[in-house]
Amino acid sequence: MARSRKVEYTLLEKLQKIKEAGIQEVQPFSAEDELVPLNERIQLILQIIKVKPIKATQMNYLIMYDITEDKVRYQISKYLEKKGCVRIQKSVFLAKTENKFFQEIHDTLKEVNSYYDNNDSIILVPINASDVRSMKLIGKNVNIETIVNKPNTLFF
């Protein structure tokens, strides 16, 4: 017997199904929310910010959110990853996309946030590559300057 085709739902359709099923109490982060190892995240960030000329139709931006519901947070993180955003931390993504995709992501997240009763917040912050290069990182023993700027090495 053949399997039925897997139905692809949009983010809003997924959230509608979650809402219909009833949203449960907030759980701590699950294994699904685990981050890619730090070295891999750094490489992905470098791929975004190291590209020399940026087209006038492209932009870099950070997406940050504070969402209490696990299921909603998980669906939003999967949506952002599908849109090509790079996860920096559990609730922070870095993206480099065409302006129209920035607007599409903004509109979708705005609709999602208005979809259910919450006190959540989602912030989209446009940034330029020089802003990323001037970031300072505290914790995890990572020197952001050596990540975004190639170190000078002198061999004897």
C-alpha positions, -999 to 999 in steps of 0.1 A, spaced: 0 0 0 14 34 -10 20 60 16 0 92 14 19 123 4 33 144 31 14 177 33 35 208 35 19 234 57 27 271 59 38 286 92 3 300 98 -13 267 90 9 249 114 1 275 141 -36 271 134 -33 234 140 -14 240 172 -40 265 183 -69 241 175 -51 213 195 -47 237 224 -14 252 235 1 235 265 20 250 294 55 263 287 82 236 288 119 241 291 139 241 258 137 207 242 163 187 222 147 201 191 159 236 201 195 225 203 220 248 185 244 238 158 279 237 173 295 271 178 322 266 151 296 258 125 275 288 135 306 310 132 313 297 97 277 304 86 279 339 100 312 345 82 296 334 49 270 361 54 293 390 64 324 383 44 308 387 10 324 419 -3 299 440 -23 263 438 -11 236 444 -38 214 474 -33 184 450 -32 199 430 -3 202 436 34 216 421 65 194 420 96 190 403 130 158 387 141 153 383 178 123 370 196 110 363 231 82 337 227 68 318 256 50 289 239 74 261 229 54 249 199 51 284 184 88 292 191 98 259 174 77 266 143 91 301 140 127 289 143 120 262 116 104 289 94 134 312 98 158 284 90 138 275 59 140 311 48 178 309 50 184 327 83 214 315 104 207 307 140 232 325 162 216 318 196 184 300 206 163 331 198 186 351 176 190 347 138 212 366 113 199 369 78 211 383 44 182 384 20 166 405 -7 145 434 6 113 417 -6 121 386 15 128 408 46 93 423 41 78 388 36 94 375 68 83 407 87 47 403 75 45 366 83 60 371 118 37 401 125 7 380 115 19 351 137 23 374 167 -12 387 163 -26 352 158 -28 342 195 -30 359 229 5 366 241 30 390 256 57 380 231 80 402 211 98 398 178 124 423 167 139 427 133 170 449 132 186 459 99 224 460 102 254 465 79 285 444 77 306 470 95 282 468 125 287 430 126 325 434 124 324 458 154 304 435 176 319 424 209 311 389 222 311 380 259 311 344 269 319 311 252 355 322 250 351 334 214 369 365 202 346 381 176 374 402 161 394 371 151 362 357 135 353 387 113 388 400 106 415 376 94 444 376 119 478 387 109 503 359 112 541 363 111 561 331 105 598 329 114 
